[in-house]
Amino acid sequence: MGYPLWIRLEYRNGVGSVTGLTASVCSEADFLNILEHCGITRTNLLTVRINDKDYSVSRLDTLFAKLQAEGRGSA
């Protein structure tokens, strides 16, 4: 999958409300920064669409594993 990508995320924020985010990312690092900045974890993430297609669970698990390995987030 080449960059830039359009991502659409829906997640539960800190007070339990569903929040949506649409953004263009130019690298995996951008994607990881968005997840970290918004406080998105594997458990509060509801949906992910990349270029208007569903994103695989295995790829999501890989992204969250990278965040955790870098000490930047929690899975």
C-alpha positions as CSV (number, residue, x, y, z in Angstrom):
1,M,0.0,0.0,0.0
2,G,1.6,3.3,-1.1
3,Y,1.4,6.6,0.7
4,P,-0.3,9.1,1.0
5,L,-3.3,7.3,2.5
6,W,-6.7,8.6,3.6
7,I,-7.6,7.1,7.0
8,R,-10.9,7.1,8.7
9,L,-10.9,6.1,12.4
10,E,-13.8,5.8,14.9
11,Y,-12.9,5.3,18.5
12,R,-14.2,5.9,22.0
13,N,-12.6,8.9,23.7
14,G,-11.8,9.3,27.4
15,V,-15.4,10.0,28.3
16,G,-16.8,7.2,26.3
17,S,-18.2,9.2,23.3
18,V,-17.6,7.9,19.8
19,T,-15.2,10.2,18.0
20,G,-14.3,10.1,14.3
21,L,-11.2,11.3,12.6
22,T,-10.4,11.5,8.9
23,A,-6.8,12.4,7.9
24,S,-4.2,12.0,5.2
25,V,-1.0,10.3,6.3
26,C,2.2,10.2,4.4
27,S,4.0,7.5,6.3
28,E,3.5,4.8,8.9
29,A,5.1,7.1,11.4
30,D,2.4,9.7,10.8
31,F,-0.2,7.0,11.4
32,L,1.5,6.0,14.7
33,N,1.7,9.6,15.8
34,I,-2.1,10.1,15.2
35,L,-2.9,7.0,17.2
36,E,-0.6,8.2,20.1
37,H,-1.8,11.8,20.0
38,C,-5.5,10.9,20.0
39,G,-5.0,8.3,22.8
40,I,-6.3,5.5,20.5
41,T,-5.7,2.0,21.8
42,R,-6.6,-1.4,20.4
43,T,-9.4,-1.6,22.9
44,N,-11.0,1.8,22.2
45,L,-10.7,1.6,18.4
46,L,-14.0,0.8,16.8
47,T,-13.4,1.0,13.0
48,V,-10.5,1.7,10.6
49,R,-10.8,2.4,6.9
50,I,-7.9,3.1,4.7
51,N,-8.6,4.6,1.3
52,D,-12.3,3.7,1.9
53,K,-11.5,0.0,2.5
54,D,-11.5,-2.0,5.8
55,Y,-8.0,-2.4,7.4
56,S,-7.1,-5.9,8.4
57,V,-7.0,-6.9,12.1
58,S,-3.5,-8.4,11.6
59,R,-2.1,-5.1,10.3
60,L,-3.7,-3.2,13.2
61,D,-2.2,-5.6,15.7
62,T,1.2,-4.9,14.0
63,L,0.8,-1.2,14.3
64,F,-0.2,-1.3,18.0
65,A,2.7,-3.7,18.7
66,K,5.1,-1.1,17.2
67,L,3.6,1.6,19.4
68,Q,4.0,-0.5,22.5
69,A,7.6,-1.6,21.6
70,E,8.5,2.1,21.2
71,G,6.9,2.8,24.6
72,R,4.5,5.3,23.0
73,G,1.2,3.6,23.7
74,S,-0.6,0.7,25.3
75,A,-2.2,-2.2,23.4
